[in-house]
Amino acid sequence: MENSEQLRELYHHDRRLAFIERRLQEIPAALRALGEEVARQGEVGRRREDEAAELAEALRRLERESAVLRGELARLAEQQKAVTDMDALRASEHQLEHCRARLATVEDTLLVKLEAQEIHSREGALRARREGEERSALDDERRALDDERRECEQEQAESLAAREALLEAMADADARRYRRIFSSHGHRTLAPLRGGGCGGCGAALPPQELVEVKSQGRVIPCQGCGRLVLRVEEES
């Protein structure tokens, strides 16, 4: 089988097609990973909203409890004015102290929760801005991947058509031989000569075959892997 411009073109088409096929397999995985990251960010946002809602509800409960305790404190203070018995007065004072202590605890907790709410709100705004920027970057990346996929699909169709035209222009026996080996090795059917051996599997060529490939422009089947070995100037 003689080396020719057609075979060299076929070699380059196959190399490009192998790259395109690999990218067309990688792009869906990359798109899935982007989708998973968007979903993760959405889940983080929902958790943050839940935390804010829980904090707001806790504040409302504390405010209600504070109002109840203030009312109770006012009631006890008013009730104490009518107390004349010392034992009853001591009991009333004890109730007032207990109510004041409980109110102080509730209001301290309320202040802590208010501070926590303010911090959560500030951090949430910062996170939301950062996540918005990240989502924008993810959207840009997704669009770039979609564009690359369309370009790869178009180039793949064009390269397959060009490869088929090259095969039709070859001698029938050579085209049949190529197609037969292609069924096993795909777009790695043609292997460049590297050093003294097959660029596909690395097996050394017998001396006579090496001379034929290097000097006589022959295309030799590799005894190691069966690929067709040819001399490609830029890879010799």
C-alpha positions in Angstrom: 0.0 0.0 0.0 1.6 3.3 -1.2 1.8 6.4 1.0 0.0 9.3 -0.7 -1.3 12.8 -0.1 -4.8 11.2 0.3 -3.6 8.9 3.1 -1.9 11.8 4.9 -5.1 13.9 4.6 -7.0 10.9 5.9 -4.6 10.6 8.8 -5.1 14.2 9.8 -8.9 13.9 9.4 -8.9 10.9 11.6 -6.8 12.6 14.3 -9.2 15.6 14.3 -12.2 13.3 14.3 -10.8 11.4 17.3 -10.4 14.7 19.2 -13.9 15.9 18.3 -15.4 12.6 19.4 -13.6 12.8 22.7 -14.8 16.4 23.2 -18.4 15.4 22.3 -18.2 12.8 25.1 -16.6 15.2 27.6 -19.0 18.2 27.0 -22.2 16.5 28.3 -20.3 15.5 31.5 -19.1 19.0 31.9 -22.7 20.3 31.3 -24.0 17.9 33.9 -21.3 19.1 36.4 -22.4 22.7 35.8 -26.1 21.7 36.3 -25.1 20.0 39.6 -23.3 23.1 40.8 -26.3 25.3 40.0 -28.5 22.9 41.9 -26.1 22.9 44.8 -26.1 26.7 44.9 -29.9 26.7 44.8 -30.0 24.3 47.8 -27.6 26.5 49.7 -29.8 29.5 49.0 -32.9 27.6 50.2 -31.1 26.6 53.4 -30.2 30.2 54.0 -33.8 31.3 53.5 -34.9 28.6 55.9 -32.4 29.8 58.5 -33.6 33.4 58.1 -37.2 32.3 58.5 -36.4 30.3 61.6 -34.5 33.3 63.1 -37.4 35.7 62.3 -39.9 33.3 64.0 -37.6 33.0 67.0 -37.6 36.8 67.3 -41.4 37.0 67.0 -41.7 34.4 69.8 -39.3 36.3 72.0 -41.1 39.6 71.3 -44.4 38.0 72.2 -43.0 36.5 75.4 -41.4 39.9 76.3 -44.8 41.6 75.9 -46.5 39.0 78.0 -43.9 39.3 80.8 -44.1 43.1 80.7 -47.9 42.8 81.1 -47.4 40.3 83.9 -44.9 42.6 85.6 -47.3 45.5 85.5 -50.1 43.4 86.8 -48.0 42.1 89.7 -46.8 45.6 90.6 -50.4 47.0 90.6 -51.5 44.0 92.6 -48.8 44.6 95.2 -50.2 48.0 96.0 -53.2 46.4 97.6 -51.1 43.9 99.7 -50.9 44.7 103.4 -49.9 41.3 104.9 -46.1 40.9 105.2 -46.1 37.3 104.1 -48.2 38.1 101.1 -46.0 41.1 100.4 -42.9 38.9 100.4 -44.6 36.4 98.1 -45.6 39.3 95.8 -42.0 40.6 95.8 -40.7 37.2 95.0 -43.1 36.9 92.0 -42.0 40.3 90.8 -38.3 39.4 91.1 -38.9 36.2 89.2 -40.8 38.0 86.5 -38.1 40.7 86.2 -35.4 38.0 85.9 -37.3 36.2 83.3 -37.9 39.4 81.4 -34.2 40.3 81.5 -33.3 36.9 80.2 -35.8 37.1 77.4 -34.7 40.6 76.4 -31.0 39.6 76.5 -31.8 36.7 74.2 -33.8 39.0 72.0 -30.8 41.3 71.6 -28.6 38.4 70.8 -31.1 37.1 68.2 -31.5 40.6 66.7 -27.7 40.9 66.3 -27.6 37.4 64.8 -30.4 38.4 62.4 -28.4 41.5 61.3 -25.2 39.4 60.8 -27.2 36.8 58.9 -28.7 39.5 56.7 -25.3 41.1 55.9 -23.7 37.8 55.2 -26.7 36.7 53.1 -26.4 39.8 51.0 -22.7 39.2 50.4 -23.3 35.5 49.6 -26.1 36.4 47.3 -23.9 38.8 45.4 -21.1 36.3 45.2 -23.4 33.5 44.1 -24.9 35.8 41.5 -21.5 36.4 40.0 -20.8 32.6 40.2 -24.1 31.8 38.5 -23.3 34.4 35.8 -19.9 32.7 35.2 -21.6 29.3 35.2 -24.1 30.5 32.6 -21.2 31.9 30.5 -19.4 28.5 30.7 -22.6 26.6 29.8 -23.1 28.8 26.8 -19.5 28.3 25.7 -19.8 24.5 26.0 -23.1 24.6 24.0 -21.3 26.7 21.3 -18.4 24.3 21.3 -20.7 21.3 21.0 -22.4 22.8 18.0 -19.1 23.7 16.4 -17.8 20.2 17.0 -20.9 18.6 15.6 -20.6 20.7 12.5 -16.9 20.1 12.1 -17.5 16.4 12.7 -20.0 16.2 9.9 -17.7 18.1 7.5 -14.7 15.9 8.4 -16.7 12.7 8.0 -17.8 13.8 4.5 -14.3 14.8 3.6 -12.9 11.5 4.9 -15.5 9.6 2.9 -14.6 11.5 -0.3 -10.9 10.6 0.3 -11.8 6.9 0.7 -13.9 6.9 -2.5 -10.9 8.4 -4.4 -8.6 5.7 -3.2 -8.0 2.4 -4.9 -10.8 0.0 -4.0 -8.4 -2.5 -2.3 -6.8 0.1 -0.2 -10.1 1.6 0.8 -11.4 -1.9 1.8 -8.3 -2.6 3.8 -8.6 0.7 5.6 -12.3 0.1 6.4 -11.5 -3.4 7.7 -8.9 -2.1 10.1 -11.0 0.9 11.0 -13.6 -1.5 12.5 -11.1 -2.4 15.1 -9.1 0.8 15.6 -11.5 3.5 14.6 -9.8 6.9 14.0 -6.5 5.4 15.1 -6.3 3.1 12.0 -3.4 5.1 10.6 -0.4 5.3 12.9 2.5 7.6 12.3 6.0 6.2 12.1 7.8 7.3 15.3 11.5 6.5 15.7 11.7 3.0 14.4 8.3 1.8 15.2 4.5 2.1 15.2 3.2 5.4 16.7 0.1 3.5 17.8 1.4 0.7 20.0 5.2 1.4 20.0 6.2 -2.0 18.4 9.4 -1.8 16.4 9.2 -2.4 12.6 11.4 -5.0 11.1 14.5 -3.3 9.4 13.3 -4.0 5.8 9.8 -2.6 6.5 11.3 0.4 8.3 13.3 1.2 5.2 10.2 0.7 3.0 8.2 3.1 5.2 11.0 5.7 5.5 12.6 5.7 2.1 10.1 4.1 -0.3 6.9 5.7 1.0 5.2 2.4 1.7 2.3 1.9 4.2 3.0 -1.2 6.3 0.6 -3.0 8.7 2.1 -3.1 12.2 2.7 -6.7 13.4 1.9 -5.6 16.9 -1.5 -4.0 16.7 -2.5 -4.2 13.0 -2.6 -0.5 12.4 -1.4 0.9 9.1 2.0 2.6 9.7 2.9 5.5 7.4 5.5 8.3 7.5 4.0 11.6 8.5 6.7 14.3 8.1 5.7 16.4 11.2 5.7 13.3 13.4 8.8 11.5 12.1 
